[in-house]
Amino acid sequence: MSQTYEQAKQIYAAVGVDTDAAIKTLQSTRISMHCWQGDDVTGFENALGASGGIQVTGKYPGKATTPDELMADIKKALSFIPGNHRINLHAIYAVSEQKVERNLLEPCHFQAWIDFAKANNLKLDMNPTLFSHPMAADGLTLSHPDEKVRRFWIEHCIATRKIAEYMGRELGDTCLHNIWIPDGLKDVPADRIGPRARLKASLDEIYAVKLDKKYIADSVESKVFGIGVEAYTVGSHEFYMNYAAKNDVLCLLDNGHYHPTEMVSDKISSMLLFADKVALHVTRPVRWDSDHVVTLDDELKELCKELVRCGLDKIMIGLDFFDASINRLAAWAVGMRNTQKALLMALLMPNEMLKSAQDDMRYTDMLVYTEEMKSYPFAPIWEEFCSQSGIDAYDGWYTKIKAYEAEILKTRK
């Protein structure tokens, strides 16, 4: 324990903040790192790549093209990230020697990931992939007017829910299974309620298959628009918020899936008054849902304050971005470390004192201490947190990533 940490510890203690407790809490907070940053949302089943309103830009060399490469990259990236975490998978990352249709996927097709998780003290989360497929070519899946198309995707979601439950059982943890669909229209619809009624019926059938909630947590994720679905999105926030509340599933909030003036940081407290938990995808929208690498910006800091103040045990945190213009491992490390930094900053706030000041209408006190905390010595606390995990606190990790790039990534075709 360094002298600078001891000094910073005393400074925070003067305002009632226990830095050791903050570090301990952060150490136990698992963040779900999305596998799809490593290969630009391509997966292993074919070479179609992302579609359905999703666009990955850039051609940085060295992307993973096989399960072994992707797992090696994930393991390397995690070596630069403090703490123990989760890996978030999509159905297109099934590992199989033969092609398996998505509606026929089984737990055995993800055994390699389960083994990888066990070997590296990781937990897993799961998503069905309702894009990049001929049956999603019309831009409609669970809300499609053709019952045959809907049936395929209903079966796919049921299959991935069973896989998620199996993952949770094998790893002794709750696996988050999240449904996001690309469904919508490019121009103003003539019928808004019809597709939403079909989506509701599809979800009802998917969730009619009862699974053990000890091992699976179900969530649904909204979006405001995407490329090709600019005018109308079937799975809107209002649709899913109401569906989740009525059907005992989680509502997943992605902070890139709202209008530019909407802030997810302001939604957390309202959601948790009506739900035991909330799921979250952290990203960085630039003008729209562009899924840029998470930076330590004001909204991330405010979001993490809300997570801490409302209770980290009530939040399932995952990241969701994909940038093919920069080193993909560095993107993972930057996004994960920034999320942890923001959480640590929130844990180092004198939250009870500030709440008391607000309740007593001592608004000057609330403003003064909120602003003064911005210049408190955060860096020594972050350094101590990293040190306890055996991780470089500063840019030493990037030197190692560049060496990995030179040795491994640049040899890939």
Phi, psi and omega in degrees: 000123187281160178295323179296324177295316180300321178293315179296322179302318180291323179297315179291324181299330181296337177251018173085018181256126178265105184292326178298318179294322179298315179296317180298318179297316181294324178300328183267002182265107179273130176252138182273111181271125186284126183292334190288350172294333186284343183219019176063038176059041180267314183077188187246356188275334179197189183249022183292321184076187186292149175201186177074045179087359180257133178226125176252125183247147178110156180225045179297135185291156170095016181293151179290139179235355179226161176303318181297318179295316182295317179295321178297319179293318178299314180299319179294315180299318181295337179290350178252005185242121181298154174086184178245139192226194181237163172239131181260123184249153168250159182300331182289358177260019174300144181250110183208143178285336178247152177294131179237125177297147187298329180282357180246010180296145180227166179306327182299335181282356177237014180298325179298323178289322178296317178297319178298317180296316180298321183288340187237020178054047180244160169244165184236148169236163191219144176225134167292153181249102183256046177203177180053052182203145179304328180283358175244013185297332180280355183082010180229140181230270182291348178250009184298141178291341179274118183299329180296319178293313179302318182300317180301314184283329173298313179297323179297314181293322176297318180297315182288331174295318179295323176295318179299315178299319179296317177302313180299318180294316181294326184260001178063043185204166177274123179265126177279124176250116187242129178258120169234136179236152182271004193301133177172187182229148180289324182241174186300126185283155172272339183220108178270324188283330182300305178300324180290327176294320178293321177298316179300316180296321178296314179297320178302319181289320179299314184276355174292339175280107186276129181234167185285114183290351174291333186244349178222135170243123181269140175217158177234143188236127181269171173206146183277323176189172176206176178296123182090350177227049186288330188269332189204124174246125183297309181275073180282169179298318181296321179298307186287326178299317178288321180296316181297317182295322184278336188244014174058044169238165182277148173262119179267128179255121174253121188285007169259358189256031180225170176296151186306332181271356177272137180241124179297332178303331181274349184268334189304309185297320179295318181297320185284350173284344183236005179213149179289327181219160174227138174262153189217136168246121181261126178214188177225101177283134173245100184073327177207190182286070185270350175055052174284161178301136183295125175248167183276065183264178186297320182292322177298317179297317180292321178300314182291329173300316180293321179298316180291315184291328180274341179116108181298335179290349181260002186239134172253107189261129173223160176255156180205093173209163179206114182233115181261012181262354182225172177304124188290326177292320177297323178299313177303309184297316180298312182296315180293314181295322178294321177297319177294321178299316180295321176296319179295318177302319180292321178292338181267005176277144174282070191297321180293320178296318180293320178297317179297320178297320178295314182297326179273003181061030174270070188291331176295316177301316182299316180293313183299310183290325176299316181287320181296326181297338181294338180251011175290155187286083181288320188306316179297330179289316177299318180298318179293318178301312179296319181300319180294339178261000182069034185242145174296129180282332185244214193276009176301328180295327182289327175301320179290324177295318179296324176293320178296321178297314181295323185275323189246303191296320183287350177272350181280146179263000000 
